[in-house]
Amino acid sequence: MAHAQGQQHAHAQGQQHPIGIYLKIWGLLFILSALSYSVDYFHFHGYLRWFLIIVFMLLKAGLIVSVFMHMMWERLALMYAILVPTLLLMVLLGIGALEADYTFFMRSVYFVKGLF
């Protein structure tokens, strides 16, 4: 009941969110950025380096989209309408990246075979 009244009050004055949330997210983004830079500082190499960089990047992007772009306060249907196509595109790009080596190999076999 109190939550519903709070939402009605927030809609009456426009959506105002407490500044504490933004400061906490700003602190988390600073920590994640420091962790991302520390990957190079501690000389991680290979797949572990790229895995850590991508994980920190996705965490930062998720925080920015959810809080600073106000996705956290949107209706669930709107969240699905925005996030599901994005996730599907990422899956398709991943499948394409996984299959790229095979495609490159087959093209090189075909073109080299055609030259001789």
C-alpha positions as CSV (number, residue, x, y, z in Angstrom):
1,M,0.0,0.0,0.0
2,A,2.8,2.4,1.0
3,H,4.8,1.3,-2.1
4,A,1.8,2.1,-4.4
5,Q,1.4,5.5,-2.8
6,G,5.1,6.1,-3.2
7,Q,4.9,5.3,-6.9
8,Q,1.9,7.5,-7.4
9,H,3.7,10.3,-5.7
10,A,6.8,9.7,-7.8
11,H,4.7,9.8,-11.0
12,A,2.9,12.9,-9.9
13,Q,6.2,14.8,-9.5
14,G,8.0,13.0,-12.3
15,Q,10.3,10.1,-11.6
16,Q,12.8,11.0,-8.9
17,H,15.2,8.4,-7.7
18,P,17.3,8.7,-4.6
19,I,20.8,10.1,-5.3
20,G,22.3,7.3,-3.2
21,I,21.6,4.7,-5.9
22,Y,23.5,6.8,-8.4
23,L,26.4,7.3,-6.1
24,K,26.6,3.6,-5.3
25,I,26.5,2.6,-9.0
26,W,29.1,5.2,-9.7
27,G,31.3,3.6,-7.0
28,L,30.7,0.2,-8.5
29,L,31.6,1.4,-12.0
30,F,34.8,2.9,-10.6
31,I,35.7,-0.4,-8.9
32,L,34.9,-2.4,-12.1
33,S,37.0,0.0,-14.2
34,A,39.9,-0.4,-11.7
35,L,39.5,-4.2,-11.9
36,S,39.5,-4.0,-15.7
37,Y,42.7,-2.0,-15.8
38,S,44.2,-4.3,-13.2
39,V,43.9,-7.1,-15.7
40,D,46.7,-5.5,-17.7
41,Y,48.6,-4.4,-14.6
42,F,48.9,-8.0,-13.4
43,H,49.8,-9.2,-16.9
44,F,47.1,-11.7,-17.5
45,H,47.5,-13.3,-20.9
46,G,45.4,-15.3,-23.4
47,Y,41.8,-16.3,-22.9
48,L,41.8,-15.4,-19.2
49,R,42.7,-11.8,-20.1
50,W,39.9,-11.4,-22.7
51,F,37.4,-13.3,-20.5
52,L,38.0,-10.9,-17.6
53,I,37.9,-7.8,-19.8
54,I,34.6,-8.9,-21.4
55,V,33.1,-9.8,-18.0
56,F,34.0,-6.4,-16.5
57,M,32.8,-4.7,-19.7
58,L,29.4,-6.4,-19.6
59,L,28.9,-5.8,-15.9
60,K,29.6,-2.1,-16.4
61,A,27.3,-1.9,-19.4
62,G,24.5,-3.7,-17.5
63,L,24.8,-1.2,-14.6
64,I,24.7,1.7,-16.9
65,V,21.7,0.5,-18.8
66,S,19.8,-0.6,-15.7
67,V,20.3,2.5,-13.6
68,F,21.5,5.5,-15.7
69,M,19.3,4.6,-18.6
70,H,16.4,3.9,-16.2
71,M,15.8,0.3,-17.4
72,M,15.5,-0.9,-13.8
73,W,12.3,1.2,-13.3
74,E,10.6,0.3,-16.6
75,R,7.8,-2.3,-17.0
76,L,8.9,-5.9,-17.6
77,A,7.3,-5.9,-21.1
78,L,9.5,-3.0,-22.2
79,M,12.5,-4.6,-20.7
80,Y,11.9,-7.7,-22.8
81,A,11.2,-5.7,-25.9
82,I,14.6,-4.0,-25.6
83,L,16.8,-6.8,-24.1
84,V,15.6,-9.9,-26.0
85,P,16.5,-8.7,-29.5
86,T,19.8,-7.5,-28.2
87,L,20.6,-10.8,-26.6
88,L,19.5,-12.7,-29.8
89,L,21.8,-10.5,-31.8
90,M,24.7,-11.3,-29.5
91,V,24.0,-15.0,-29.7
92,L,23.9,-14.9,-33.5
93,L,27.2,-12.9,-33.6
94,G,28.7,-15.5,-31.3
95,I,27.6,-18.3,-33.5
96,G,29.0,-16.5,-36.5
97,A,32.3,-16.0,-34.7
98,L,32.5,-19.7,-33.7
99,E,31.9,-20.7,-37.3
100,A,34.3,-18.1,-38.8
101,D,37.3,-20.4,-38.6
102,Y,35.6,-23.2,-40.5
103,T,34.3,-20.8,-43.2
104,F,37.8,-19.3,-43.6
105,F,39.3,-22.8,-43.8
106,M,36.8,-23.9,-46.4
107,R,37.3,-20.8,-48.5
108,S,41.0,-21.1,-48.4
109,V,40.8,-24.8,-49.5
110,Y,38.4,-23.8,-52.3
111,F,40.5,-20.9,-53.6
112,V,43.9,-22.7,-53.2
113,K,42.4,-25.7,-55.0
114,G,41.2,-23.4,-57.8
115,L,44.6,-21.9,-58.3
116,F,46.4,-25.2,-59.0
